């Protein structure tokens, strides 16, 4: 019952009806009150006029004053509620009255008579109301004047009870109230019926329509009943329903697509070899695909809720996790972060992850999403490829060395023949010191020449340190001419010249020679029937990109090239390079030669070295006519290159310092011992690391060694390992390393030997003495810094 009541009270019908009744009650109350007051006043006016009329008529002499003594006539004039009617003289005597008993009486005998109203100056009728025992009454007093009199000589007194007036007013009020109520009810009913038909019915229909939409009947539609506000609402509801139906269909289609996408993504994640992961704003793993979950669970349990550095993965880069954390903190994307782990079977595996940040629509950070993959096979394939590349590079070097074999053998034979001949002649002329010195100078010169040939061989095996120098290009041509003549055979005409004599560039001269040699060998192979090979050098001044001729320079020079260059040109008249392969000739392992004729690494090595020297290569080739390689190297000013060679013996003499010489080659041990003892050092020799360590351990403090001169490569433990053990016993040793097979780069040499003196074999006596002197100086500096 209460629910029904609540629904009734809360319904719009009740509210509208209640509002109508309240409004109409107020309106009719206002209008009814107004009309009740109006009609009451009108009745009062009419009664007052009726009461005062007989007196006025008598005053105007239209009626005789004697009519006051006729009760029937007065009742006809004033009604049945007439109480008193008489004429009072100026002296207070009643002369005429409807009550005969009062004629001749004095008004003083009448109780409660308003004597004060009978004034001599009274000119107009007076009307007032009095209350007495009989109730409320209305009294009218009208003065009567004699002809040309200034004051009344008589007064007409009329008293009428108001009981009839009050009854009339009550009847009128009852009629108005009942009429108002009937009007309110009738008007409310009419307004309600009109509202019910024009508004409520349509609103109820709209509400039912909304309920249908709410339960999913989106195809329902309203029939607009007009162009009023409710009609606009009905059309708006129809448009809303159409939009909802269309969006619901789109939503269902999107849901179906999303479901298909999720199923597709799930299938991909289950079948893909890659991994997919997601982390929240606290950098904790919130989602991991099956493969990633399986991987982490195998090595470290569930990845859920863990950060990357807690998953049991090890970064391959020294700053792997710091690099990753820096990107995470900055909310930026990261790529190719590599790491490793150990599988259950103990095998090392490798992986790579990528990630991008995820932001909400308001810009707040939500976390990361990313992918990962197992790159173990790629790593191993890359290692195998690198090994294969090294093998192929070695093959190419051996091929080049094989091609050089004839020329190198010829050079070595010439050097050895000269050395043996001059040595024999020197021995025969032992009594002639001047002649012996001359012959020995020739022996030394031939030995240095043989050392240069050995340097070229070491360069081709990549066992030589890059040593840039300020070189004159024409001198490099002169040194290579004999070797090139031997390699190119007599069927090829070699022409070498320089446009300017003093063209200098700062490069490793051996590398430059190798570069020219590689290009010459390729040119020889491109001219199987003979031809002409021209090797020349010139200068070129390359303007900045903004100042170049747009028709020529941009096609010849790279955009970043600028300044003065030395141009070394190698031009042949061979078969030329086909257009379909000319863009690939500098790629590693690309070769147009027959199998077994080349590895395809020569031009790749040339290209790499030229770029390392901050230069570039231009290539022009016409098939059937020949090829021209132009090597551009930065030009340098002529100047004296600092020389570190020390040819004179005794420039750096010793002062009795003890030196331990360690080398597995007896001839070198003996030679080094003689050189250092002649310079004033005390020496002792050892042929292995173990023997050297025994000597160092048995030496006393009074006879301690000052410097250790050791070969880098020794049987058993190496020279650096010997030094490590020795410095543990005494960190004040000076150290000199010797080797004929230095490391591949200066950086690698520094990492291997540290901050110690190095001397390359074969060495001159003065150079070895200087090396020992420098080692003593370094040892003293270390001792002072400690």
Secondary structure as UniProt FT lines:
FT   HELIX           2..10
FT   HELIX           12..59
FT   TURN            60..61
FT   HELIX           65..69
FT   HELIX           71..78
FT   TURN            80..81
FT   STRAND          82..89
FT   TURN            90..91
FT   STRAND          93..97
FT   HELIX           100..102
FT   TURN            103..104
FT   HELIX           107..109
FT   TURN            111..112
FT   HELIX           115..117
FT   TURN            120..121
FT   STRAND          126..132
FT   TURN            133..134
FT   STRAND          135..145
FT   TURN            147..148
FT   STRAND          152..161
FT   HELIX           163..195
FT   HELIX           196..200
FT   HELIX           201..214
FT   TURN            215..216
FT   TURN            218..219
FT   HELIX           229..271
FT   STRAND          275..279
FT   TURN            281..282
FT   STRAND          285..288
FT   HELIX           290..300
FT   TURN            304..305
FT   HELIX           308..310
FT   STRAND          314..315
FT   TURN            318..319
FT   HELIX           320..330
FT   STRAND          334..342
FT   TURN            344..345
FT   STRAND          348..359
FT   TURN            361..362
FT   STRAND          365..374
FT   HELIX           376..428
FT   TURN            429..431
FT   HELIX           433..460
FT   TURN            461..462
FT   STRAND          469..472
FT   HELIX           473..488
FT   TURN            490..491
FT   STRAND          492..498
FT   TURN            501..502
FT   STRAND          504..507
FT   HELIX           509..525
FT   TURN            528..529
FT   STRAND          531..542
FT   HELIX           545..547
FT   TURN            550..552
FT   HELIX           553..556
FT   TURN            559..560
FT   STRAND          563..572
FT   TURN            579..581
FT   HELIX           582..584
FT   TURN            585..586
FT   TURN            588..589
FT   TURN            595..596
FT   HELIX           602..612
FT   TURN            613..614
FT   STRAND          616..622
FT   TURN            623..625
FT   STRAND          626..636
FT   TURN            649..652
FT   STRAND          658..662
FT   HELIX           666..678
FT   TURN            679..680
FT   STRAND          682..686
FT   HELIX           689..698
FT   TURN            702..703
FT   STRAND          707..711
FT   HELIX           719..729
FT   TURN            731..732
FT   STRAND          734..739
FT   HELIX           746..753
FT   STRAND          757..760
FT   HELIX           765..785
//
